Amino acid sequence: MARVVQARLDDETDRILKDLRRRTGLSDSELVRRGVRSLAALSQPASSIRFVGIGRFSSHVRDLGSNEAHLAAFGRK
């Protein structure tokens, strides 16, 4: 079931919404839906974000730079 949401927009946000509506041809409702989805995607918890392919070494140790046990003797001779 669709939910109706009302919002008060300041002048600048209203201008942005009107400009987006003009440029994209999308309705206010669709622009707001896409905006909410975009914001949700950008504000995911940091723990769910993974970088792939960074920090690959021949040792194949996945947490080489972040695990203190691996760094205990780092920089010492």
C-alpha positions in Angstrom: 0.0 0.0 0.0 1.3 3.4 -0.9 2.0 5.9 1.9 1.4 9.6 1.5 4.1 11.9 3.0 3.8 15.7 3.2 6.9 17.9 3.5 7.5 21.6 3.7 10.3 22.7 1.4 12.4 25.9 1.8 12.7 28.1 -1.2 16.1 26.7 -2.3 14.9 23.1 -2.1 11.7 23.9 -4.0 13.8 25.5 -6.8 16.0 22.4 -7.0 12.9 20.2 -7.1 11.3 22.3 -9.9 14.5 22.3 -11.9 14.9 18.5 -11.5 11.2 18.0 -12.6 11.8 20.2 -15.7 15.1 18.5 -16.6 14.0 14.9 -16.0 10.3 15.0 -16.7 9.7 13.0 -13.5 7.0 13.8 -11.1 7.6 15.3 -7.7 6.7 11.9 -6.1 9.2 10.0 -8.2 12.0 12.5 -7.6 11.4 12.2 -3.8 11.3 8.4 -4.0 14.6 8.4 -5.9 16.1 10.9 -3.5 15.2 8.8 -0.5 16.6 5.7 -2.1 19.8 7.5 -3.0 20.2 8.8 0.5 19.6 5.3 1.9 22.3 3.9 -0.4 24.8 6.6 0.7 24.2 6.3 4.4 24.7 2.5 4.7 26.6 1.5 7.9 30.4 1.5 7.3 30.6 -2.2 8.3 28.6 -3.2 5.2 31.0 -1.4 2.8 33.8 -3.6 1.5 36.7 -2.7 -0.7 37.6 -5.4 -3.1 41.1 -5.9 -4.4 42.8 -3.4 -2.1 45.7 -4.6 0.0 46.4 -7.9 -1.8 49.8 -9.3 -1.0 51.6 -12.5 -1.8 51.1 -13.6 1.8 47.3 -13.7 1.3 46.7 -12.4 4.8 43.4 -10.5 4.5 43.7 -8.3 7.5 47.4 -7.6 7.3 47.1 -3.8 7.7 44.4 -3.7 10.3 45.1 -6.6 12.7 47.3 -5.5 15.6 48.7 -9.0 15.9 50.3 -8.7 12.5 51.7 -5.2 13.2 53.3 -6.1 16.6 56.8 -6.1 15.2 56.3 -3.8 12.3 59.2 -1.4 11.8 61.5 -3.1 14.3 64.6 -5.0 13.5 
